[in-house]
Amino acid sequence: MVIGVHAPEFRFEKEVDNVRRAAKDMKIDFPIAIDNDYAIWRAFDNHYWPALYVIDAQGRIRHHQFGEGEYERSERIIQQLLSEAGFSGIGDQLAAVDARGVEAEADWADLKSPENYLGHERTENFVSPGGAAVDKHRVYAAPARVKLNDWALSGDWTVKKDAVVLNKANGRIAYRFHARDLHLVMGPAVRGASVRFRVLIDGQPPGAAHGIDVDDQGNGTVAEQRLYQLIRQSTPIADRQFEIEFLDPGVEAFAFTFG
């Protein structure tokens, strides 16, 4: 039996409709418990998204995996526990996985940029001159160049506890990163709205390095609160300067993740 537990990492993930939409998009057909008060999270003393717990027929936790990866090892352990429980015909063949888009395993060998939240409570390496004006409208500027894993705003933004919100059109976020994939968790601040954006890498349209949520010219639209894959580049992987310009106001950006 497979049971999912959804403990929200971001504010909008507490909305059950968003969870239902994501489950449908990902073709998840097993039950999902909504853990908005983190009761299950605390019961397992969990500290990770995602976390996998494998429990045997006697209710004992026999294996856990924190973070992505180790899929073959986890499947081998499930096969072993099914055999121990008396199930026959399990075999030792591994399931064929065709992970695409944001579901593809990270390129761990070239991943040198960690996840970074953008709200003032948890962000790191924010380098716009003067720092963040917490919960206030402010016009920011970005340095001409930022160091690896530094980021900056330009334009009229409000830096909230858990996100940055664009107040006027043509605001930008710049981020220097080292990874195959770059994702941004974001959405319209008002349900039903949409925000157009354009991304650049080293000052140019991404071309073949575009993610699934933009075209080769870097154009895309934010219409839902979710993770957007903006860059997927081929080898060789190097330090790159990423920029996203929002052509309309009203976007909330929560976190960058990399793969």
DRENDO-1510 file (C-alpha; in Angstrom, 1 decimal, always signed):
<recs>
REC; n; res; u; v; w
REC; 1; MET; +0.0; +0.0; +0.0 .
REC; 2; VAL; +1.2; +3.5; -0.9 .
REC; 3; ILE; +0.0; +6.5; +1.1 .
REC; 4; GLY; +1.1; +10.0; +0.4 .
REC; 5; VAL; +1.3; +12.7; +3.1 .
REC; 6; HIS; +1.2; +16.3; +1.9 .
REC; 7; ALA; +2.9; +18.7; +4.4 .
REC; 8; PRO; +2.9; +22.2; +2.8 .
REC; 9; GLU; +6.3; +23.9; +2.3 .
REC; 10; PHE; +4.7; +27.1; +0.9 .
REC; 11; ARG; +1.6; +29.0; +1.9 .
REC; 12; PHE; -0.4; +28.2; -1.2 .
REC; 13; GLU; +0.2; +24.5; -0.7 .
REC; 14; LYS; -2.3; +24.5; +2.2 .
REC; 15; GLU; -5.1; +24.9; -0.4 .
REC; 16; VAL; -6.6; +21.5; -1.1 .
REC; 17; ASP; -7.6; +22.5; -4.7 .
REC; 18; ASN; -4.0; +23.1; -5.5 .
REC; 19; VAL; -3.1; +19.7; -4.1 .
REC; 20; ARG; -5.8; +18.0; -6.2 .
REC; 21; ARG; -4.6; +19.8; -9.3 .
REC; 22; ALA; -1.0; +18.8; -8.8 .
REC; 23; ALA; -2.0; +15.2; -8.1 .
REC; 24; LYS; -4.0; +15.0; -11.3 .
REC; 25; ASP; -1.2; +16.6; -13.3 .
REC; 26; MET; +1.2; +14.1; -11.9 .
REC; 27; LYS; -1.2; +11.2; -12.4 .
REC; 28; ILE; -1.0; +10.2; -8.7 .
REC; 29; ASP; -3.8; +7.7; -7.9 .
REC; 30; PHE; -2.9; +6.7; -4.3 .
REC; 31; PRO; -4.5; +8.4; -1.3 .
REC; 32; ILE; -3.0; +11.6; +0.0 .
REC; 33; ALA; -3.4; +12.7; +3.6 .
REC; 34; ILE; -3.4; +16.5; +4.0 .
REC; 35; ASP; -1.1; +17.4; +6.9 .
REC; 36; ASN; -1.6; +21.2; +7.1 .
REC; 37; ASP; -1.1; +21.2; +10.9 .
REC; 38; TYR; +2.1; +19.1; +10.5 .
REC; 39; ALA; +0.9; +16.5; +13.0 .
REC; 40; ILE; +2.2; +13.6; +10.9 .
REC; 41; TRP; +5.4; +15.5; +10.1 .
REC; 42; ARG; +6.1; +15.9; +13.8 .
REC; 43; ALA; +5.1; +12.3; +14.6 .
REC; 44; PHE; +7.8; +11.1; +12.2 .
REC; 45; ASP; +10.2; +13.9; +13.4 .
REC; 46; ASN; +10.6; +14.7; +9.7 .
REC; 47; HIS; +12.7; +17.5; +8.4 .
REC; 48; TYR; +12.7; +16.9; +4.6 .
REC; 49; TRP; +10.8; +17.4; +1.4 .
REC; 50; PRO; +10.5; +14.8; +0.0 .
REC; 51; ALA; +10.9; +12.0; +2.5 .
REC; 52; LEU; +10.2; +8.3; +1.9 .
REC; 53; TYR; +9.4; +5.9; +4.7 .
REC; 54; VAL; +9.1; +2.1; +4.0 .
REC; 55; ILE; +7.1; +0.3; +6.7 .
REC; 56; ASP; +7.0; -3.5; +7.0 .
REC; 57; ALA; +4.0; -5.8; +7.7 .
REC; 58; GLN; +4.5; -5.4; +11.5 .
REC; 59; GLY; +4.4; -1.7; +11.3 .
REC; 60; ARG; +8.1; -1.1; +11.7 .
REC; 61; ILE; +10.0; +1.6; +9.7 .
REC; 62; ARG; +12.6; -0.5; +7.9 .
REC; 63; HIS; +14.0; +2.1; +5.5 .
REC; 64; HIS; +13.9; +5.9; +4.9 .
REC; 65; GLN; +15.2; +8.1; +2.1 .
REC; 66; PHE; +15.5; +11.9; +2.7 .
REC; 67; GLY; +15.5; +13.9; -0.5 .
REC; 68; GLU; +15.4; +12.8; -4.1 .
REC; 69; GLY; +17.4; +9.9; -5.5 .
REC; 70; GLU; +18.3; +6.3; -4.4 .
REC; 71; TYR; +15.2; +5.0; -6.3 .
REC; 72; GLU; +16.7; +1.6; -7.2 .
REC; 73; ARG; +17.8; +1.0; -3.6 .
REC; 74; SER; +14.4; +1.9; -2.3 .
REC; 75; GLU; +12.7; -0.4; -4.7 .
REC; 76; ARG; +15.0; -3.3; -3.8 .
REC; 77; ILE; +14.0; -2.9; -0.2 .
REC; 78; ILE; +10.3; -2.9; -1.0 .
REC; 79; GLN; +10.8; -6.1; -2.9 .
REC; 80; GLN; +12.7; -7.6; +0.0 .
REC; 81; LEU; +9.9; -6.7; +2.5 .
REC; 82; LEU; +7.2; -8.0; +0.2 .
REC; 83; SER; +9.0; -11.4; +0.0 .
REC; 84; GLU; +9.5; -11.4; +3.8 .
REC; 85; ALA; +5.7; -10.9; +4.2 .
REC; 86; GLY; +5.0; -14.0; +2.1 .
REC; 87; PHE; +4.1; -12.5; -1.3 .
REC; 88; SER; +5.3; -14.7; -4.1 .
REC; 89; GLY; +6.3; -13.8; -7.7 .
REC; 90; ILE; +7.8; -10.5; -6.7 .
REC; 91; GLY; +10.9; -11.0; -8.8 .
REC; 92; ASP; +13.9; -8.7; -8.9 .
REC; 93; GLN; +13.1; -6.6; -12.0 .
REC; 94; LEU; +13.1; -2.9; -11.4 .
REC; 95; ALA; +10.3; -0.6; -12.6 .
REC; 96; ALA; +11.2; +1.3; -15.7 .
REC; 97; VAL; +11.1; +5.0; -14.9 .
REC; 98; ASP; +10.8; +7.6; -17.6 .
REC; 99; ALA; +11.1; +10.8; -15.5 .
REC; 100; ARG; +10.7; +14.0; -17.5 .
REC; 101; GLY; +10.6; +17.7; -16.8 .
REC; 102; VAL; +10.7; +18.6; -13.2 .
REC; 103; GLU; +10.4; +14.9; -12.2 .
REC; 104; ALA; +13.8; +14.0; -13.7 .
REC; 105; GLU; +16.5; +13.2; -11.1 .
REC; 106; ALA; +18.9; +16.0; -10.4 .
REC; 107; ASP; +22.3; +16.1; -12.0 .
REC; 108; TRP; +24.1; +15.7; -8.7 .
REC; 109; ALA; +27.6; +15.8; -10.1 .
REC; 110; ASP; +27.1; +19.3; -11.4 .
REC; 111; LEU; +24.8; +20.7; -8.8 .
REC; 112; LYS; +26.5; +23.5; -6.9 .
REC; 113; SER; +23.5; +25.7; -6.1 .
REC; 114; PRO; +21.3; +24.9; -3.2 .
REC; 115; GLU; +17.6; +25.8; -2.8 .
REC; 116; ASN; +17.0; +29.3; -1.7 .
REC; 117; TYR; +13.9; +30.9; -0.3 .
REC; 118; LEU; +13.1; +34.5; -1.3 .
REC; 119; GLY; +11.1; +35.8; +1.6 .
REC; 120; HIS; +13.0; +37.7; +4.3 .
REC; 121; GLU; +12.5; +35.0; +7.0 .
REC; 122; ARG; +14.7; +32.4; +5.2 .
REC; 123; THR; +16.5; +33.9; +2.3 .
REC; 124; GLU; +20.3; +33.9; +1.9 .
REC; 125; ASN; +22.8; +35.9; -0.3 .
REC; 126; PHE; +20.5; +38.8; -1.2 .
REC; 127; VAL; +22.7; +41.5; -2.7 .
REC; 128; SER; +20.6; +44.4; -3.9 .
REC; 129; PRO; +22.2; +47.6; -2.5 .
REC; 130; GLY; +20.7; +48.6; +0.8 .
REC; 131; GLY; +19.3; +45.2; +1.6 .
REC; 132; ALA; +15.6; +44.3; +1.9 .
REC; 133; ALA; +12.9; +46.7; +3.2 .
REC; 134; VAL; +10.8; +44.2; +5.0 .
REC; 135; ASP; +7.0; +44.4; +4.1 .
REC; 136; LYS; +7.4; +47.7; +2.4 .
REC; 137; HIS; +7.2; +48.9; -1.2 .
REC; 138; ARG; +10.7; +49.7; -2.5 .
REC; 139; VAL; +12.4; +50.2; -5.8 .
REC; 140; TYR; +15.4; +47.9; -5.9 .
REC; 141; ALA; +18.5; +47.8; -8.2 .
REC; 142; ALA; +20.6; +44.8; -9.1 .
REC; 143; PRO; +24.5; +44.9; -9.3 .
REC; 144; ALA; +25.9; +44.5; -12.8 .
REC; 145; ARG; +27.2; +41.1; -11.8 .
REC; 146; VAL; +26.4; +38.8; -8.9 .
REC; 147; LYS; +28.6; +36.1; -7.4 .
REC; 148; LEU; +27.7; +32.4; -7.5 .
REC; 149; ASN; +24.5; +31.7; -5.5 .
REC; 150; ASP; +23.9; +35.4; -4.9 .
REC; 151; TRP; +20.6; +37.0; -6.1 .
REC; 152; ALA; +19.1; +40.5; -6.5 .
REC; 153; LEU; +15.9; +42.3; -7.3 .
REC; 154; SER; +15.4; +45.3; -9.6 .
REC; 155; GLY; +12.1; +47.3; -9.9 .
REC; 156; ASP; +9.3; +47.9; -7.4 .
REC; 157; TRP; +8.9; +44.9; -5.0 .
REC; 158; THR; +7.7; +44.1; -1.6 .
REC; 159; VAL; +9.8; +41.6; +0.4 .
REC; 160; LYS; +7.4; +39.6; +2.6 .
REC; 161; LYS; +8.1; +36.9; +5.2 .
REC; 162; ASP; +7.8; +34.0; +2.7 .
REC; 163; ALA; +7.9; +35.6; -0.8 .
REC; 164; VAL; +8.7; +38.7; -2.9 .
REC; 165; VAL; +5.8; +40.4; -4.6 .
REC; 166; LEU; +6.0; +42.6; -7.7 .
REC; 167; ASN; +4.1; +45.9; -7.4 .
REC; 168; LYS; +4.8; +47.3; -10.9 .
REC; 169; ALA; +5.5; +45.8; -14.3 .
REC; 170; ASN; +9.0; +45.1; -15.6 .
REC; 171; GLY; +10.5; +44.0; -12.3 .
REC; 172; ARG; +13.4; +41.6; -12.5 .
REC; 173; ILE; +15.1; +38.9; -10.4 .
REC; 174; ALA; +18.8; +38.0; -11.1 .
REC; 175; TYR; +20.5; +34.9; -9.8 .
REC; 176; ARG; +23.9; +33.4; -10.6 .
REC; 177; PHE; +23.7; +29.6; -10.4 .
REC; 178; HIS; +25.6; +26.4; -11.3 .
REC; 179; ALA; +23.2; +23.5; -12.1 .
REC; 180; ARG; +21.6; +21.8; -15.1 .
REC; 181; ASP; +18.1; +22.9; -14.1 .
REC; 182; LEU; +16.7; +26.1; -12.6 .
REC; 183; HIS; +13.2; +26.2; -11.2 .
REC; 184; LEU; +11.2; +29.0; -9.6 .
REC; 185; VAL; +8.3; +28.5; -7.3 .
REC; 186; MET; +5.8; +31.3; -8.0 .
REC; 187; GLY; +2.3; +32.2; -8.9 .
REC; 188; PRO; -0.1; +35.1; -9.4 .
REC; 189; ALA; -0.9; +37.0; -6.2 .
REC; 190; VAL; -4.6; +37.1; -7.2 .
REC; 191; ARG; -6.3; +33.8; -8.1 .
REC; 192; GLY; -7.3; +33.7; -11.8 .
REC; 193; ALA; -4.8; +36.3; -12.8 .
REC; 194; SER; -1.8; +35.7; -15.2 .
REC; 195; VAL; +1.6; +37.3; -15.4 .
REC; 196; ARG; +3.8; +37.3; -18.5 .
REC; 197; PHE; +7.5; +36.9; -18.1 .
REC; 198; ARG; +10.7; +36.6; -20.1 .
REC; 199; VAL; +14.0; +34.8; -19.0 .
REC; 200; LEU; +17.6; +35.4; -20.1 .
REC; 201; ILE; +20.7; +33.4; -19.5 .
REC; 202; ASP; +24.0; +35.3; -19.7 .
REC; 203; GLY; +22.0; +38.1; -21.2 .
REC; 204; GLN; +20.5; +36.1; -24.1 .
REC; 205; PRO; +17.4; +34.1; -24.7 .
REC; 206; PRO; +17.9; +30.5; -23.5 .
REC; 207; GLY; +17.5; +28.8; -26.8 .
REC; 208; ALA; +18.0; +25.0; -26.4 .
REC; 209; ALA; +18.5; +25.6; -22.7 .
REC; 210; HIS; +14.9; +26.6; -22.0 .
REC; 211; GLY; +12.8; +24.7; -19.5 .
REC; 212; ILE; +9.4; +23.1; -20.1 .
REC; 213; ASP; +7.6; +26.3; -18.9 .
REC; 214; VAL; +9.2; +28.7; -21.4 .
REC; 215; ASP; +9.9; +28.7; -25.1 .
REC; 216; ASP; +13.3; +29.1; -26.7 .
REC; 217; GLN; +13.0; +32.9; -26.6 .
REC; 218; GLY; +12.4; +32.7; -22.9 .
REC; 219; ASN; +8.8; +33.7; -22.9 .
REC; 220; GLY; +6.3; +32.2; -20.5 .
REC; 221; THR; +3.2; +33.0; -18.4 .
REC; 222; VAL; +2.5; +32.5; -14.7 .
REC; 223; ALA; -1.1; +31.4; -14.3 .
REC; 224; GLU; -0.9; +28.9; -11.3 .
REC; 225; GLN; +0.9; +28.7; -8.0 .
REC; 226; ARG; +3.5; +26.0; -8.6 .
REC; 227; LEU; +7.0; +25.2; -9.5 .
REC; 228; TYR; +8.1; +26.4; -13.0 .
REC; 229; GLN; +11.1; +24.9; -14.8 .
REC; 230; LEU; +12.8; +27.8; -16.5 .
REC; 231; ILE; +16.2; +26.4; -17.5 .
REC; 232; ARG; +17.4; +22.9; -18.5 .
REC; 233; GLN; +20.8; +23.0; -20.1 .
REC; 234; SER; +23.0; +20.4; -21.5 .
REC; 235; THR; +26.6; +19.8; -20.6 .
REC; 236; PRO; +29.1; +21.3; -19.9 .
REC; 237; ILE; +27.5; +22.9; -16.9 .
REC; 238; ALA; +29.1; +26.2; -15.8 .
REC; 239; ASP; +28.3; +29.3; -13.6 .
REC; 240; ARG; +25.5; +31.2; -15.5 .
REC; 241; GLN; +23.7; +34.4; -14.9 .
REC; 242; PHE; +19.9; +34.0; -14.9 .
REC; 243; GLU; +17.4; +36.8; -15.2 .
REC; 244; ILE; +13.6; +36.8; -15.2 .
REC; 245; GLU; +11.7; +39.9; -16.1 .
REC; 246; PHE; +7.9; +40.1; -15.3 .
REC; 247; LEU; +6.0; +42.1; -17.9 .
REC; 248; ASP; +3.0; +42.5; -15.7 .
REC; 249; PRO; +2.7; +43.2; -11.9 .
REC; 250; GLY; +1.2; +40.9; -9.3 .
REC; 251; VAL; +3.6; +37.9; -9.2 .
REC; 252; GLU; +4.6; +36.2; -6.0 .
REC; 253; ALA; +8.0; +34.4; -6.1 .
REC; 254; PHE; +8.7; +32.0; -3.2 .
REC; 255; ALA; +11.9; +30.0; -3.9 .
REC; 256; PHE; +14.6; +28.9; -6.4 .
REC; 257; THR; +15.4; +25.2; -6.6 .
REC; 258; PHE; +18.0; +23.5; -8.8 .
REC; 259; GLY; +18.6; +20.1; -10.3 .
</recs>
